[in-house]
Amino acid sequence: MNRLPAFRLFAILLSLSLVFAVARAQPVSPPEIAARQYVLLDLTTGQTLAERDADAPADPASLTKLMTAYVVFTALRDKKLTLEQTLPVSQRAWDERKGDPSLMFINPTMTPTVDELLHGMIVQSGNDASVALAEGVAGSVEGFVALMNRQAQAWGLKNTEFRNVTGMTEPGHRSSPRDIAVIASKVIQDFPEHYRYYSIREYTYNRIRQDNRNLLLRRDPTVDGMKTGYTAAAGYCLVASANRDFPNLGPGGNTPGKRRLLSVVMGTDSREARANESQKLLNWGYAAFDAIKLFDGGAAIVSPEVWKGAQPQARLGAERDVVLAVPRGEASRLRTSINRVDPLVAPLAKGQRVGTLQIMTAAGAPVGEVPLVVLDAVPEAGLVGRAWDALRLWIR
């Protein structure tokens, strides 16, 4: 095990950028949240900042429509649909008016476009729009639900099973805060061109204007999404995403950057409560943690000796910039430890993983873990060089 000296870590914190930290933040007590379940993610660093019963399956209500939208966005990406394409309104979509007031108010005489239906499903939470889109993509609601479940399985969402496209309560229809957070983050990450729908505050169709039920869109200018939900079984639910300027997100903590947090709150008592509790979580996440850049992607963190190689050393680092959220005031007291393959023997391929950089608090508690990879390929030396290093290794 090789340790970076304190002065080297200090220099890194002052001058280098970040590496993707696959870890949870150190325990910091969150505020009391009046919800049955919740989770707060830092999407910039990939860390979970707070949670309660985040893996317990529950009725997800209209948070279901996040996956409905993801499958529709996938169809748009794959050219199976276009935004300008019109879709018929089936009797099944029309029949949604009998069960729930969450409607776009379309009927079988209309041929709305995919873009209009996306507005209706996302802004107005229209169950009728969800059914029309599902039938337009897969030919039937049942076929579309199969696509939803296939995608959930591909992501490893073990606490999620869909039975419909709307979120209406049905036996076996379930998800968890953490799984919902994964779906929401995939929408943001994979379809930034369509994420704009989630920030729209109101939409009018067929001369009927409806407000987005996400109250935070009007209260917090940094909140730009994402989805509300309600059933009697689920209570009031909200996925909220905020993207705020964060001055510490840079080398030495002086370069402005953006930091996105995502909260999932399930099982509150009212529309007002789900907005207030989500706001509380987001504000706490920004206030209680500093986001720091530790290393640049592609920058060497260590350069150990290579045996039997055409070069004497290998540059090891992270492929991507790595960001870490740490409790406020802890950044200057971080420690690092490197575990790596020793000896390193050529040939070494670019991108080959050969170690791990561990990041800890001053007390030794783990904060983050970063894969170390070979940044530049190291081919084998010639016959003489290999023979000489073989002898040196034998003596060693």
Number of C-alpha atoms within 10 A of each C-alpha: 8 10 14 14 11 13 9 11 19 17 11 18 22 17 16 21 23 25 28 25 25 18 19 21 23 20 11 14 10 15 12 9 19 17 19 17 23 28 26 29 26 26 18 20 27 19 24 20 27 23 19 16 13 23 20 15 20 21 28 32 27 29 28 27 24 26 25 25 23 21 22 24 23 16 16 15 12 10 9 13 18 15 13 11 13 17 18 18 22 17 12 15 25 19 14 21 18 7 10 13 12 20 21 28 20 24 17 12 9 13 16 21 17 22 15 19 26 24 22 28 28 28 27 27 26 27 30 30 30 29 27 27 29 26 21 22 21 18 12 15 22 15 13 23 21 16 19 24 17 14 16 20 14 9 13 12 19 13 18 25 20 23 20 22 24 28 25 23 19 13 9 13 19 21 24 26 30 27 23 25 25 18 22 26 18 16 21 20 12 13 15 10 11 14 18 13 18 22 20 19 19 14 18 15 16 9 8 9 12 17 13 23 19 28 19 26 22 13 11 11 11 15 24 21 28 30 24 31 28 25 17 11 14 22 20 25 34 32 27 30 31 24 18 15 12 19 16 18 25 23 20 18 21 13 12 13 15 14 19 19 26 27 31 31 30 31 25 22 16 13 18 14 19 30 24 16 22 29 20 16 26 22 13 17 24 19 11 16 21 21 26 27 29 28 25 22 19 18 18 18 19 15 13 15 16 22 25 26 23 17 15 14 15 23 21 26 30 26 20 15 20 23 25 30 30 24 20 13 10 13 22 12 13 20 22 21 16 20 15 19 12 13 11 17 18 20 16 21 14 15 16 15 18 17 18 18 21 19 22 18 19 14 9 11 12 18 24 26 21 20 22 26 24 23 22 17 18 22 15 18 18 11 9 10 15 18 13 13 17 15 11 12 12 8 7 6
